[in-house]
Amino acid sequence: MSHPHPELTLPPPLAPGGVRVVALGGLGEVGRNMAVIEHAGQLLVIDCGVLFPEENHPGVDLILPDFEYIEDRLDQVQAIVLTHGHEDHIGAVPYLLKLKPDLPVVGSMLTLALVEAKLKEHRIAPLTLGVKEGMRERLGVFDCEFVAVNHSIPDALAVFVRTPGGTVLHTGDFKMDQLPLDGRLTDLRAFARLGEEGVDLFMTDSTNAEVPGFTTPEKDIAPAIDKVFRDAERRIIVACFSSHVHRVQQVLNVAEKAGRKVAMVGRSMVRNMGIAADLGYLHVPDGVLVDVKKLDTFPDHQVVLICTGSQGEPMAALSRMANRDHRIDVGRGDTVLLASSLIPGNENAVYRVINGLMRLGANVVHKGNAKVHVSGHASAGELLYCYNIVKPRNVMPVHGEWRHLVANADLAVQTGVPRDRVVLAEDGVVVDLVDGVASIVGAVDCGYVYVDGSSVGEFDEALLKDRRILRDEGFISVIVVMDSATGKIAAGPEIQARGFAEDDEIFNQVRPKIEQALAEATGKGITDSYQLEQVMRRAVGGWVGGKIRRRPMIIPVVIQA
C-alpha cells in the first residue's frame, strides 16, 4: 500500500517513556480496522477487522490487516480490545488467534458473543474478558477505561488508554444520536471528564467527517418503514447487515403492528439475531417470528423476510433472489426494502441487484428513494462537539478513506487544535507520542493480506494481476512439439484461445510468425525449452497487441520429442 509519506523509512526505537501507535488497517480505507499501541515493550491491539473485496479483487473472499509488524512480538500483546461487533472490527480476530490462541479478547457482552460464535466455526476457544461502560481494566502497562458510545449496533464502546507515557482516547465507530432506540447515549459526560484529566492523543472516527450537520436519529426512519408496510401488496423482504440489531428490532415492531409473520434468511442473520435475542438486546414480540420453511403456510400479505445482501454481495440471499438462484422466488407485487447505506466501492454491485429485483417485478425501496436508513457514524457537527468537549492535545483521525481523514483533520483545526498537532497517517505509518507531542517517525510494511478459499496470505498482487488479466484480456495457450534431433517443429503450433470475440480462425494468421520465430531461434543454436517458450510468447504477444489490441495471458508450451 502506498501512503502520502513515501520518503518514510523504518522507525527508530521508541524513545524511553514514549507511546507508539501503528494502524495496521482502517486508515485510507473503510474496513479492516486495527491499531497497535506500544509502551514499555508491551503491545495493546484495538480492533481486528476485515475489508470486503471490490471488483478489482477477483476471487478474493476477505482482506485482512497485515500482522507482520507484530508477528514476532505476540508474547508482548497484552490483549485484543474490541470496540464493537461489526465485521470490519472483529472479522480478522480468528486469523490473529490462529497465530497465538491464548491472546485475551476484551469487549462488551454482545461483541464477545458475536466473536465467540465466529471463533467456534474456526474451532478456537478464546480467553475472553467481558467489560461494560464505566469499567477500568489493567492490561499489562495499559490502564483501560471503557466509555459507552452510540452506534448502529448495541454495546459499542470507546476506550481510554492510560499509560505512564501518555493517554489515548479511541472512539471506535460512534455517533451522538440523542434519542437512541435502546436509550444508550454516547457518554459525553465521560468524554468531558477524560478531557479534564487530559487526552494526549484523540483517535476519532472519520467515516462521516465530510457530511455537514448531525446524523439523523434512528427513530426518524420509523415513518418510512411504516409506509413500506402500509403500501406493500404482497411479501416484504428487508435486507440489512446481519449485525444491525436496531433495524431488525424496528422491522419486528412494525410487523407485529401490521399482523405479519417474520422469518430470518441467511446463516449469519439467523445466528447473530439469535445471539442478540438470547442476550436481551433484541426483543422478539410473541408469535411474530417463524421458521422460513413454514412461510408457505401463510398468505403473501402476512409475510416479512429479513435477509443479508444489502451491499450486493454475490453469495448473499438478496443477490441470489435477484438472480433467481434462491428458494424465495421474488415476483410482481413483492416489496424489497434495502435498509442500509452504501459502503464505498459497492455501488455497482448494489444497483445490479436493485435492477435485477425490479426486472422480476418487485418494488425496491432504498436510501436513494426513501428515508429508510441512517448512518452509524458522527457527522461534522457531532465531531466538532467532541473536539470542544475533549480538548485533546493531539488528534489522529482514524476509520475512513483519505478524504474522510482530511475532512476530520480540518474539523479538529477549526476547534483550535494546532495544525502541527493533527497527525494524518495511513496504514503502516508509525506515530510516536513523546512528551505530549505526537509526530510521524517512520513506516512499516503493511500490505493487503488476502483470504482466498482455504489459503491465507499466500495470494499476492502478482496472482491478483494474473486473475485481472484472465478476466479482462483473455487467455491464449500455444503448444509446439519440437524434434530434439533436428530442432524442427514436429507438430503444432496448436493454439487455444479463451475470452476473445474474434473467430478462432483469426489465429491462423499468427502460426507462420511463430514458426518463423522458432526457426530463427533454433538457427542461432537455441535449444532450451524455456527460451523457446519465451520466443513464442513474444511472437504471439506482439501479434495480438497489434492486430486485436489486447494483452492476454499467454501460456507457451514446448515439448521436446
N, C-alpha and C positions, 0 to 999 in steps of 0.2 A: 504494500500500500504506500502511495506517495503521500507526503504531507507538506504544508506550506513552509517547512523549515528544512529544505533538502541539504543544507550545509551541516546539519546536526550530526555529531559523532556519538559514540558510546559515552554515557555519562561518567564523570569521575566518581570515586567512592563517596557515599553520603557523608556530609560533614557531621562530626560528633554532635549529638543533640538535635539533629535535623529530622524532618519528616519528609518522606518521598512519596509522591503519588504518580502512578503509571496506569493509564487507561489501556486495557488490552482489547477494548471494543466499545462501541457506543458513541464515539466521537467522530463526526464526519459521516455518520450513517444512523438510520433508525433501526436499532436492534443490536443483538449480541452485547448487551451492556455488561461491563466488567471493569472494576477498578481495584488496584492493589495499593494498599497503604503500608509503608515501611517505617519502622522506628526501632532503633537499638537492636538491629539484627533480627527483628520479628516482622511477620507479614500478616495483614488482615485483608481478606478478599471481600469486596462488596458487590454482590450480584454476579451471576454467571449465566448469561442468556445466549440465545441463538439468533441468527439472522436468517430470514427466509430467502431462498434464491430468487433471482429475477430471470428474465428471458435470456440474458447473456450467460446464464449458468446451466446449460443443458445437462439434464441427468442428475444434477446435484439435489440431494434431499434437504440438507441443512448446512449452515455455515457457522462454525464455532469460533470463539476467541482463540488466539494463539497462546498456548500455555508455556511456550518455550522459555519465556522470561522467568517463570517460577518453577519449572520442571525439576531443576536440580536443587531447589530450596523448599520442597514441600514440607520438610520437617520443621521449617520455620513458620509455616502458616498456622496461625492460632485458631482461625475459624473462617467459614464462609457465611457472611451475613447477607440475608436476602431481604430486600425491601418490600416485595410483594410477589404474587403468584403468577404473573404473566410470563408466557414462554420466552419473551425477549430478555427476561431477567432470571429465569430458573432453568431454561431448557438445556443448558450445557452442563448442569451440575452432575448428571450421571457420567459424563465423559471426564470430568475432573476427578471424581471419586474413583473412577477405574484406575487412575494413577496412584491414588492413596485413599483407600476406602474408609479410614478412620478419621478423616478430617471432620471436625464438628460442624454441623449445619445449624445456623441460628436464624429463626424467623418467627412470625406470628402463627397462630394456630391454623388458619386456613392455608397460608403459604406452605407450611410444613406438610400439611395433609396432601396438598397437590404434588409437592416434591416427592413425598414417600410413595404415592401411587405411581409416579413416573419411575422411581428407582426400583420398585417392585418388578416392573417389566424388564429391567436390566439385571435383576437378581442381586441387588445391592441392599444391605440392611444398614442404614446410616446411623451415625451418632447424632442425635438432634437435641437442641435446646430451645424450648418454646419461650417466647418473650411477648410482652404486650406494652402498649404505650405507658410511659411513666417509669418503666423498669430500667435499672442500670445493671450491667454485667461486666465483670472484669475478664477480658480475654487476653491473657498474657500481659503485655505492657499497655494494651488498649483498654480504656475505660469507656464502654459504650452505653449511651443513654438513648432510649427509643421514644420517638415522638409520633403521635397519631397524625396521619395526613389522609386527605380525601382523594380518591382516585376512582377509576371505573371498575375496580374490583375491591371487595371489602378487605379490611385488615391490613391496609398498606401502612408502612412506617417510614419515617425519616430516621437517620441515625447520626448522633452527635458523638464524635470520637475524641476523647481527651487523651493526650499523651504528654509526657514531660517536655516534649519539643514543640507543642502547639496543638490547636484544636481544629477539627474539621467537621463541618455540618453538611451532610449529604442528604438531599431532599428525596432521593428516589424519584419516581413519577408522582406528580401531585397536581391538584388544583384546589381552588378555595370556594367550592360550592357552599353557599351559606344556608341552603335548605336541602341538605343531602337526604336521599331516600332512607338511609339507615340511621340518620341522626348523628353520624360521626363526623365531626368537623375537623379540618386541618387546625391543629392546636397552635394558633398564633400567639397565645399567652406563653407557651413553652418556647416558641421562637424568640419572643421578646426577652424572656428570662435568659436564654442562652446568649442572645446578643449582648445583654448586660454583663454576663460573665466574660464574653469575648470570643468571637468566632474569627479565627485566623484565616481559614480558607472555607469559602461557601461554594459548594458544588451544587449547581442548580439545574433543574430540568429545563431544557431549551425547546422542546418539541413545538410549542405554540408561541414562541417568543415573537414571531413575525405578526401574529394576529392581534390587532388592537383591541382595547377594552377588556371585557371579562367573559370567561367561558359561561355559556348558558347553563342554568341549573338543570339537573336531570329531570326534575319534576315537570319542566316546561314542555317536554316532549309527550307527556301523557295525552293531551288533546289529539295530537296527530295519530297516536296509536289507537285511541278510541274511535277516531274517524275511519281508520282502516277496518276495524271490526264492524262498524256500523254499515259501511258500504260494501263489504265483501259478500258476494253471492254464494260462493262455494267454500272450498277449503282456504285456510290462511297458512302460508308457510313462512316462518320467520327465520332469517339467517343472521347469526351473530357469532361473536367469539365464544369458544367453549368455556371461557372463564368469566364471561360478563354476567355475573350473578344479578346485578341490579336490573339489567334489561330483561332477563328471564323472569325476574320477580314481577316486573310491570306487566309482562305478557300473561303470566299466570293470573294476576289480579283481574285484568280486563277480560280474560277468557271466562273466569268464574262469573263475572257480571253478565257476560253475553250468553251464558249457558253452553259454552263449548268445552269439549274434551281436548286435552293437550298430550301429545306424545313427543318424546325426545328421540332424535335420529342422529346416529353417529356415535362411535365408541367414546371419543373424548368428551362429547357433550353429556352423554349418559353418566360417565364416570365422574366428571367434575361437578355436575349438579347433584349427583348422589352424595358426594362428599360435603358440598355446601349445605344440603338439607340435613344430613346427619349431624353437622356441627352447629346447626341453628342459624346459619346465615341466609338460607333460603326457606321461606315459609310456603309450603305447598298446600293450597286450600283442599279440604276433604273432597274426594271423589273427582277431582279435576284431572289428575294425571292417569294416563292409561298406557298399556304396553302397545308399541307400534303395530304388533301383529294382530291386535284386536280392533284396529281402526275401521276395518271393513264392516264391522257390525254397527257403525254409526253413520247417519246421513252426512253428506259432504258439508252442509251448512253448520254442522256441530263440531267440526274438526279443526284443530290447530296443530301444526308440526313445528318444532323448534330444532334447527339443524345448524351444522357448520358450513362454511364455504363463502362467507361474506367478502373474502378477498380474492375470489376467483380461483382458489387452489384447485388444480385439476382433479385430485382424487377425493375432494370433499363432497359431501352429499349434494349440495346445491348444484355444483358443476356437473355432476353425474346425472342429476334430474334434467338439466338443460340439454344434455347430450343423449337423453333417453336411455341412460345406462344405469337406471336405479329402479327399485321395485315401486317407488312412488311415481306415478305417471302424471306429470303436470299437464293440465289442459285448459281449455277455454273456461273462463269464469273463476279460475283459481287466482288468489292474490298472493304475491310474494313480497315480503317486507324485508328489505336489506337494512338491518338496524345497526349499522356500523359506519365508521369513516373509512376513507381510502388510505391505506398505507402507501406512501410514495413509491412508485415503481410498479404498483399492482393495477393501475388504472385500466390498461388494455385488457387484462385478464377479466376484470370485473365487468367491463362493458360487453365483452364477448359473452359472458354468462347472462347478462341482462337481455341482450339481443336474442340469445337462444331461447330464453324463457318466454319472451314476448312473441317470438315466432310460433311457439306452441300455443299461443292464445292467452297467456297469463297476463294479469295486470301487475306491473312491478312498481313498487313504491320504494324510493331510495332517497338518500340525502339530497340528490340533485333536484327532486321534485316535491319533497315534503320534509317537514322538520321532524325526522324520525331518529336522529342521533345527535348526541352532543359529545364533545371531546372529553378525554380524561386528563387533559393537561392544562396548566395555568397559562392564560393569555397574558399579553404585555402588562395590562393594568394590575393583575394579581402579582406578577413578578416585581413590579415597582413597589407595591405594598411590602413585599417580603424584604427587598433590599433596605427599605426605610425602617422596617421593624428590627431587622437583624444587625444592620450597620456593620457589615463584615470588613475586615482589614484587607482581604484579598478575595477575588472571585475567579472561579474556574467553571465556565458553562459546560454542561455535560448533556448527553442524550439528544442527539439531533444531527442533521446534515450541517455542512459548513455554514449555509445561510442562516440556519437557526442559531448556531453558536454565536455568529457575528451579531445578530439582532439582540440576543440576550446580553452580550458584552456591552452593546451600546446602551441598553437599559441600565445596567449597573453604573456606567459612567454618568448617565443623566442624574442618578441619585447621589452623586458625589464621590463614588469610588474612583481614585486616581486611575487614569488610563494605564499607567505602568504597573498597576496592581491587579489588572484584569488579564488573566492568562488564557490565551486562545491556543488550544492544543488539539492534536488529532491522535488517533490510536498509536501507541508506542512512544509518544513524546513524554519525556521524563520531567516532572515538575518537583522542585525541592522547596520546602518551606523552612527557611533558616532565619532565626532571629526575627520572626514575624513578617518576613518578606518572601513571597512566592515568586519563583523565576524558573524559566526553562533552562535545563542544564545539559540536555542531550536527548538521544532517542535510542530505542532498542528495536530489533526486528519484530515486526508484528503484522504478519500477513493473514490472509484468509485460510482457515483450515476447513476443508470440505468433507462432509459425510456423504458417501456415495454407496448406497446399499449397505453392505457389511463393512466396508473399508472406511477408516477414519484417518485423514491426514496423508493418505498415500496418493491422493488425487491432487495434481498440481496444475499451474497455469498452462503448462505445455499440453497436458492432456485435455484441458478445457478448450484450448485453442484448436486442437485436433477435432473435438466434437463440434465446435462452431463451424469449422471448415466443412466437415461432413454434412452439417445441417444446411449451410448457406451456399456452398460451392460445388458439392457433389464429390464423386469418388471414381477413380479410374484404376483398374489393375491391368498390367501388361505382363504377359508370360512369354518367355522365349526359351527354347531348348537349343543349347549350343553343342556342337560336336567338338569334344575336347581334343580330338586328334587333329582335325583340320582347322578348328577355330571358326568354322562357318555355322550359319543358322541351320539347325536340323528340323526345327518345327516352330511355327509362330511367325510373327508376333500375334498372340491371342489377346484381344482387347475386350475387357468387360467394363461398361460404364453404368453408373447409377446416379440418378438425380439430374439428368440432362433432358431438356425438352427436345433436343435435336434427335433425328433418327440415327440409329446405331451405324448406318451405312456411312455417315459423315466421317467416322473414324478410319475408314479405309484410306482416306487421304494422308493419314499420318504414318501408315505402315511403311511406305518407301523411305520416309525420313528416319524411322527407327532403324531400318535395315542398313541405310547408308551410314548412320552414326556408328552402328556396331562394326560395320566393315572397316571404317576409318580407324576405330579404336583398336581392333584386332590387328590391323595393318601396322600399327605402331607398337605391337608386341604386348598389348594389354590383354591378359587372360583371366585376371582375378574377377570372380563373380560380382563382388560388391562394387568394384569400379565400373564394370559393365552396366550394372543396375543404375548407377548414377548417370552414366551416359544416356541410358534410356529415359530416365526421369527428366533430364534437361531437354531432350528432343521432344518429348510429349508436352512438357510444361510450356516450352516456347511456342509450339504449335497451338495448343489450347488457348493460351493467353492472347495470341494474335488473332486466331480465327473465331473463337467462341467468346472471347472476353471474360474468361473465368479463371479462377486459380484453385482448381480442385485438389483433393488429396490424391497423390499418385503413388501407387504401390507397384514398383517394378520387381519382377522375379526372373532370375536367370538360373536355369537348370543345366548343369554340365552332364552330358551323356557320353 
